[in-house]
Amino acid sequence: MRTLRPLACLLPALLAAAPLGGQIIRGRVLDAASGDPVPQVSVTAFTADQHNGGRARTAADGTFALELRAAGTFRLRGERAGYQASTSQPVEVAMRETVTVELRVSPQALQVEPLTVTARVQPPRDPVLQRNGFYDREAGGLGKFVRREDLDRHPENDLAHTLARVPGVVLDRDSRGHEIVSFSRGRTVGTISRSQTGQQNICFPAIYLDGVQMRYAPPNDVELKDMIHPDQVEAIEVYRSTAEIPPQYNGSNSACGVIVIWTRHEIRPPPPAP
């Protein structure tokens, strides 16, 4: 019988980790009268329904960076002692887009303060991912998606720890003491790999590498770290329930969810800073 021992000291940190994201608003806050940068301004992004998209504080040169959890249309509110709170015009941020803006604040009361978009940067599209429908599935909103730039933000992580940052993915140890990736039972339908009484019920996902299904049934089969090194990964798709799985991956062995890994075909330099 397989024995699974949860990483008690590690799971709380994994469950509390922020989801992977890729939408960023960068910019600078300027004095509306003098044009000088304004430090220590609290900049908040919010949607039409007042959903808080994130908050940042300007540095000495007036610059700030906000990482958004989702694409959408946002307004920016700038607040600082000695200035009137100012709200910008709407700015639209697409999926995985970095938008650079200038926001102006004034000592005088203004209902809507001008906002100037100075640049938009989207990461280049990989032709293999494009051909295999990765970007269409990502835009469809089902599943969770990890791109090369997400992996580059955490180069110290192996593949198992990278996947553990995705909500619904659990990191455990098998009977040999090796780290394994599974999905929490509450998000799965179908055959469940059950551990001993009193321990966690988990479900092992089907894993595809460049569209080919791999053997993954710990502790007997190959480990994730032996399948592929993170430096060789271009993108990952994570489908944690049968309701999310695309038809081409929804086979008889996918009742516990699916992880699709795409390999890297070229080493691209990081995009220049805006």
TARA-V359361 format. One record per backbone hydrogen bond with DSSP energy under -0.5 kcal/mol. CO is the residue of the C=O (numbers start at 1). NH is the residue of the N-H. If there is no record, write none. Layout:
# TARA-V359361
{{CO;NH} {CO;NH}}
This chain:
# TARA-V359361
{{2;4} {4;6} {5;173} {6;8} {7;10} {7;11} {8;12} {10;14} {11;15} {12;16} {13;17} {14;17} {23;68} {24;26} {24;99} {25;66} {26;101} {27;64} {28;30} {28;103} {29;38} {30;105} {31;35} {36;31} {37;39} {40;42} {41;43} {41;58} {42;44} {42;79} {43;56} {44;77} {45;53} {45;54} {46;75} {47;50} {51;47} {51;53} {54;45} {56;43} {58;40} {59;62} {62;29} {63;59} {64;27} {66;25} {66;68} {68;22} {68;23} {72;74} {72;93} {74;91} {75;46} {76;78} {76;88} {77;44} {78;86} {79;42} {80;83} {86;78} {87;113} {91;74} {92;94} {93;72} {94;97} {96;123} {97;24} {97;99} {98;121} {99;26} {100;118} {100;119} {101;28} {102;116} {103;30} {105;32} {106;84} {113;89} {114;104} {115;117} {116;102} {116;118} {119;100} {121;98} {126;130} {127;131} {128;132} {129;134} {130;133} {133;137} {134;138} {135;139} {136;140} {137;141} {137;142} {138;141} {144;238} {146;236} {147;150} {147;151} {148;152} {149;153} {150;153} {150;154} {151;154} {152;155} {154;157} {158;162} {159;163} {160;164} {162;165} {163;166} {166;169} {168;184} {170;172} {170;182} {171;7} {172;180} {173;5} {174;177} {178;174} {180;172} {182;170} {183;203} {184;187} {185;188} {192;194} {193;202} {196;199} {200;202} {201;185} {202;193} {203;183} {203;205} {206;259} {207;214} {208;210} {208;261} {209;212} {212;209} {214;207} {214;216} {217;220} {223;226} {223;227} {224;227} {224;228} {229;232} {230;233} {232;264} {234;148} {235;262} {236;146} {237;260} {238;144} {238;240} {239;258} {241;244} {241;245} {246;249} {246;250} {247;250} {249;251} {251;254} {254;257} {255;189} {257;206} {258;239} {259;208} {259;261} {260;237} {261;210} {262;234} {262;235} {266;268}}
